[in-house]
Structures are given as structure tokens and as C-alpha cells.
Amino acid sequence: QRVNGGVVPWSPEAGKVLGTKAQIQFSAGSLSLNDVPATNVLIEGSIDNDRVTLTNLGADIARGTLTGNAQRNADGSWQVENLRMADIRLQSEKSLTDFFAPLLSVPSLQIGRLEVIDARLQGPDWAVTDLDLSLRNMTFSKDDWQTQEGKLSMNASEFIYGSLHLFDPIINAEFSPQGVALRQFTSRWEGGMVRTSGNWLRNGKTLILDDAAIAGLEYTLPKNWQQLWMETTPGWLNSLQLKRFSASRNLIIDIDPDFPWQLTALDGYGANLTLVTDHKWGVWSGSANLNAAAATFNRVDVRRPSLALTANSSTVNISELSAFTEKGILEATASVSQTPQRQTHISLNGRGVPVNILQQWGWPELPLTGDGNIQLTASGDIQANIPLKPTVSGQLHAVNAAKQQVTQTMNAGVVSSGEVTSTEPVQ
């Protein structure tokens, strides 16, 4: 509406109403840009055959302002020398993928400098508040990017994407033909703080985090976290390595009704951990130590649980797995193979513990009561989408304070009843 402008010289041709070569200038009280209403629009530039140059572009859009200059080439690609958007307030019915689809539909999009100041954007399952963004020297083409010396700086007060909810995220990164140098990523998340830095290498699609720290989380795992763990990673992430890892004062909860558990005040550290190889999640190499102030495993409370592990290409070795019960202590060692079968062996000893403490963890109730000592050796296969119990074989020996003892054997998940005897010598 209220459009004014001029074309000099105006030499219209068939299929080209503005001609093949001209200077253009238009202003409009209101119009629509990619389905977004705009007012006070000003466009100045030129046409040279199929190349359109916008030397001056300005508009009031989504309660904010847009200014910049750009060029559209004959092949449909765009070169944006400078684009600045300030105080944008935009609500969209599109998903985040569909929202950016028009930018990805062009053959190539070259950005010299993009500045976003104090923007608020919202879609059906995503939102960002108080966004400040600076992007320089980037070219996007065919779901990929190229640059010689690109830079990204971004911060916001809040970011939501599906179930992911970040507060005060900050990202600073540098781009090169070799990959991405992540100089800084920090954010408040799930009541705590996450901080990391590192590099993503284009060759090998490898993400190497030099340092990752997680503190003060109060995090409930997704109901399908085990399924997510078994899924392959995206194409850009073939390998994930953590050079250093630390955790402090975290609360982790799994509400699985079949086996709920919780770790309170979880601390830990790790070194040279490989968590993704060939697009598969796991602990493929490195070492880690974890400990918590308290924990609950399927309604069994323990104190000071701790774990120490090392991993290589063939095996994950758990050299320490311990926890205190009300009066006693549980100690175990274990190993898990890195084959798809995930053959697992565990050796556990309990001293001064309830003799039926393993009942809540899968071993049938023993014909004994009270506290005592237990020894368990067991093996099984932890495979995806295959029940564990039919693969388990092992032996459990228990002695209670009354000197009663029993030994039971499990084969293919079925326990053979053992006879209760006394450890006292026959009189």
C-alpha cells in the first residue's frame, strides 16, 4: 500500500517488466516480506540483466527495524553484505526448521555481516528471548557452510527448543575451512550451569571438547533415554571426545517405574573420554570417577556410592563400585565388552548388609532374614531391545547373623533353590 518509486531508464521487455538494466527506487507504506508484514519500506538499487543489487534496504518489521544491502545473482544465490535487525518481536506458526527453510532453499547464501539486536522470536515448539547475534563471513549452501574466517557471537536470556530449555546461553565460535573453534559455550540449564569449549573438525566429523563442566543440575532423564542412547548420532557427529570432564553437586533422576533411581549431590571427573564412535553412543575409551552423597536404586537407599572405570576398544572395566547401606557396605567390580553383545561380568561382596538387598535388583527373595554377608558372581548380555534376565547366569552365597547360609545358582534367569544350612559346627 502507498507505493511510490521509479525505474530509470524504464525499458520493459517480455517477461521483464522492469527491463534488463536500470536504477530502481521504491518506498511503500506497507507490504509483505516473506509473509511478514512490513511498514515504511525503502528499497534502492539496480538491475543488471538477472542480477539485482539492493544498495539500501530499510523497513519497520515485527515492531522492530531492518536495514541492510544485498545482491541477488543470476543463479538465484544471495550475497548479503550487511544486514541489521533490531528490536524484532515475531511470532510464527512454523517449526524452527520451516522458519529457516526459505534461507536454505536458495542455491547459496553469503553473509558478510549479520547483526541481530534484542530480538524476541517464538514458534510452536521454540522460542528465543533478548537475542543478540553477530555473524560474519559465512556462506551457506546445500545444508553445509564454507568460510575462510567466520565468526559467531550469540547470547540470549532464554532459549527453548522442544524439551531443551536454556537460560542465559552464550556462544562464541570461529569458523575456518578445517572446522569450528568453539571458544565459549555457557548456559544455565535445569537449575545448574553447563560450560565447555573445544573444536569440531570437518575432516572426520569429530567434536573434541577440551573441558566440560556441569554443576548444580536437577535433571530428570527423559522417559526414553535408553532408546535415545541406542540411536545413531547425526551425520555431522561421527565422534565425540572429552579431554577433561567435571561434575559437581548434581541431582540426576530416572522415573522409570520398573527401576527408578536417583543420585544426589553427584560429583565426578574424567579424562580422554570417547563417548561417540562411528555415530554410536558409549564409553569407548578414557577414564571416569563418579561419587554421590546418597542414592536410591529401585527403592533401596544407599550412601556414598562411588564408581571408577577405564575403557578401551574392547572392554569397559569398572575397578570400583561401592556404596554404604544402613549398617554395612557393598563392593563390586565389573566388566562390559564393547561388542554388540555387551557381555557383562560382575563380582559383588556385601558385608553387614540385608541378606535380601538384591531382591529389589532382580534376584529372588532368599530363605534367610536379617543382616549378613553376601557374595555374588554373575554374567549376562546387555543388548539393545533384548531382555537381560534370560541371559543372566550366576551364583549367590549368603550368610546371616544367625549363622544360617544358603547358596543359589541362576541359569538363564531362573534360580534353583538352595538349602539353608548352618555354618556352626555340628555338636
N, C-alpha and C positions, 0 to 999 in steps of 0.2 A: 504494500500500500504506500501511496505518496512517493512514487518512484520518480526520480529526476536523473538525467545523465546525458552523456554524449559519446559519439564514436567518430573519431577523426583520423583519416577520411572514412566515410561510410561507403563501402563498395560491396553490397551484398551479392553473394553467389548462391548457386543451387546447393542446398544443404548447409550453407554457412551464412546465416543471416547477418552476422557482424562483419563478414568479409574475411580476407586472409591476412591482412596486415593493417593494424590500426592502433591508435591510442584510445583507451576507454576510461570513463569515469562515471560512476553511478552512486547515488545515495537513495536510501529508502527509509521511510518512517518505520516500516515493519516488514519482515519477510521471514521465511523458514529456512534454517540451515540444517540439513540432515534431520528433519523432523523436530528441530529445536527452535522455538520462536526467538527472533532477534529484533531489536529496535535500533533506531539511529545508526543504520548501516552505511558505511562508506567503503567503496571499492575503487581503487585507481590502479591502472596497469596498462598492459599492451598485449596485442595478439600478433603472433608471427607464425603464419601457417597453422600448424597444430600445437604450437607452444603458446601457453598462456602465462604471462608474468603478472603477478599481483604485487606491485611495489608498495602499496599501502592498503591495509585491510583493517577495519575497525568496526566494532559493534557492541551494543549493550545486549548481553545474553545471560539468561538464567540469573537475573538480579546482579550480575557482575559485568565485567568488561573483557573484551577480546581485542587484541591488536597484534599485527604481525605483517610479514611479507613472505611470499612463496612463489613457486613456479611449477606449472604442470607441463610435463614433456609430452611429446607426440605419442609415446608408448603408454601413456596413462600414469606414469610414475610421477611422484611429487618430490620437490626439494623445498623444504621449509627452512628458510634462513633464520627466521626469528619468529617466535610465537609466544605471546604472553597472555595469560588468563588470570584475572584477579577477582576474588570475592564471588566465585561461581557458587550458586545454590541450585543443584539439579537433582530431580527425582526421575527415575526411569523405570519402565516396566520390563526392561530387558535384563537378562542374566549378564554377568560380567563378561562372559565370552561373546555374547551377542552385542554387548555395548561397544566392544572394541573391534567387532567384525568389519565395519567399514574401513578402518585403518589397515586391516590385514588383507582386504580384497584388492588393493592396488598392487601393481607389479613390484613397486619399490617405493619406500618412504624414507627420504633422507632428512634428518633433523640436524640443523646447525645448533640451534639453541631453543629450548622449550622451558618456559618458566610458568609454574602454577603457584599462585599465592592465595592462601586462606580459602581453599575450596571445600565445599561440602557436597558429596555425591552419594546417592542412595539408590539401590536397586532391590529386587525382591529378596535376595539372599546375600546381599553385600552392602557395605557402606563404608565411607571414609569421612572423617571429620577433621576440620582445620588442617587440610593437606597443604604442605609446602613442598614443591618438587622442582628440581633443576636437572635437566638432561641436556647433554652436549655431544655433538659429533657422533651421531648414531645413524645407521642405515638398517631398515627392517625390510626383509624380502623373503617370501615363501617360508614363513614360520621360522625364520632364522634372522641373525643380525650380523653386521660387519662394522668394523671401525678400525681406525689406526690409533686413536687416542680419545676414547669416550669417557664420560664421567656422569655419575648419577648421585645426587644428594636428595634425600627424601625424609620427611618427618611428618607425623600427624598426631593428633591427640587420641584418635581411636580408629581402629580398622577391623571390620567384620567381613568374613568370607565363610559362609556355611557355619560350621561349628567352631571355627577359629576366630578368637576374639582377642585382639591385641590392644594394649593401651600404651601411648607414648612411644610407638616404634620409631627408630632412627636407622637409616641405611645410608652408608657412604661406600661407593664402589667405583672402580676404574676398569675400563674395558680396553682390550687390545686384541690383535689377531690370535694370540695364544689362549685367551680366555678372560676371566673376570677376577680381579683382585678385590675381595670383599674386605675393605678396610675396617668397617664397623657395622655390626648389627646388634642393637639392644632393644629390648621391649619389656614392658610389664605384661605378664601372661599368667592367668589362673592364680592370681593373688601373689605371684612371685616375680622374679626377674630372670631374663634369659639374655646372655651375652656371648658373642662369638666373632671370629674373624678368620679369614683364610683365603683360599683360591679355588676357582673352578677352572679346570684345564679342558680346553676344547678337544685336544687330542686324547682320546681315552674316556672322555665324558666323566672325569673324576673330580669330585669335590673333596678338598683337603682342608679341614678346619684346624688351624693352628692351636686354638684354645676355645673351649666351650664350657660355659659355666651356667648352672641352673640353681637358683636359690629361692627358698620360701614358697615353692609351689604348693597348691592344694588342688590336686588334679585327680579326677575320676576318669579312668580309662574308658574309651568307647566300648559299647557292648560287643562290637565285632572286632576288637583289637587283634584277636588271634588270627582272624581272617585277613585283616589288613597286613599283618606281619608276613603272611604267606604270599601276598600278591607281589608281582614284579614291580620294580620302580619305573618311573617314566623314562623315555628314551634318552633324555639329557643326563640321567644319573646312572651310570654304569657302575661306579664305585664311590663309596663314602668312607673317608678315613678321618679319625680324630687323633691328632697328635697328643693333645692333652685334654682331659675332661675332669670337671669337678662338680660336685653336688653338695648342697648343704641345706638342712632344715626343711626337707620336702615331705609332704604328705601325699602318698600315692594310694589310690583305692581302686579295687576291682569289685563290681557289684554282681558278678556272675552268680546266679542263685545256686548253681551246682557246686561252686567252690569259691566263695567270696574271700577276699583277703585285703589286708591293709598294712602299709608300712608308715610308721610315724617318726618324724624327725630323721629322715633318711639322709645320710651323708655318703660321699664316695669320691673316688678319684680313679682315673685310668690313663693309660699311655699307649700310643700307637695302636689304637683300636681300629679295625676294619669292620664296619657294620653293613656294608653292601658290597657284594662281588657278583659280577655278571647279572646285575639287576635283581639279585636275591638278598633279602634281609638275613642277618645272622650275626654271630660274633666269630669272624673268620680269622682274626689274628689280634694280638695285643694282650694287655693285662688290665684287670679292674679289681678294685676292692670296694665293697659296699657294707655299710652298717647302719643300724637304726636304733632308736631308743626303745621302741616297742613294735610289736607286730601281732596281727591276728591272721591265722590261716584256717579257713573253714571253721570259724568259731573256737579255735584253740589259741589262747593268748600266750605269747612268749615275750621275753625281754632280751634286749641287746642282741638281736640277730645279726650275724655278720657272714660275709661271703668273700672269698678270694679266688680268682680264676685267671688262667692263662689260656690262650687259644693259638692254634696253628692251623695249617691247611687240612690236617687230618683229624684233630681232636680238640675239644674244649675240656680242659682239666680243671676241676673245682677242688683245690687243695684244702680249703677250709669252708665249712658250712656249719655254723653253730648257733645255738640260742639257749637261753636260760628259761626253764619252766618255773613254776611257783617254788619248788624246793630243789630241783635238780638241773641237769644240763644235757642237751642233745649236741652231739658232734658227728659230722659226716664228711666223707669225701665222695666225689663222683666224677664220671667222665661221660662225655657225649660225643659220638662220632660225627664227622662232618659229611657223611654220606647221606643220600636221601632217606635211608632207613632210620637215621638218627638213633642208632643203638646206644642205650644208656645203661651205665652200671653205677650202683650206689652202695656204699657201706656206711651204716649208721650205728652209733652206740649211744645209749641213754643211761645216765646214772642218777638215781633218786628221782625218777620221773614216774608219772602214772603209767602203769604197765599197758593200759589200753589207749595211750595217747595217739597211736597210729590209726585207731578206729575211724576218726574223722577224716583221715587222709587216705582211706581206701583199703586198709587191712581189716578183715572181720574181727569182731569182738573176741578177745581171748577168754578162756575159762578161768581167769585169775582176776583178783581185785587188788586195790591198793597201789602203793608206790613200789618201785624196784628198779632193776636194771634190765635193759633190752639190747639185743644185738640183731641187726637186720642186714642181710645182703640180698640184693635184688637186681634184676636187669629187665629191660623192656625196650620197645621201639616207640619213639615219639614222632610219628609220621603225620603228615597233613591228611585230614579227612579220614583217618583210620583210628578206631578206638584203641586206647592204650591198654586197657585191662587184659584183653585176650593175649597180649604179647608178653605179659609180665610173669616172670618166674623168680622165686627167691625162697629164703628161709628166715624165720624169725624165732629167736630164743628169748624167753623172758623169765626172770626170777623176781618174786615179790619179797616184801619184808618178812613174810611168814615162812620163808624158805621153800615156797612152792615154785615149781618151774614147769615150763612147757616149751616144746619145740614144734613149730608148724612149718609146713612146706607148701609153697604155692607153685602150681604149674598151669600155664595158660590162663592165669587169672583166677583159678579155683584152688581153694585152700583145703588141704587134708587135715582133719582134726588130729591134734596131738594129745597124748595122755599126760595128765597132770601128775607129777611126781614130786618127791621131796628131796631137797639137797642135804637134809640131815642124814647122818649115817644110821643104818639100821641097828637097833639095840638088840 
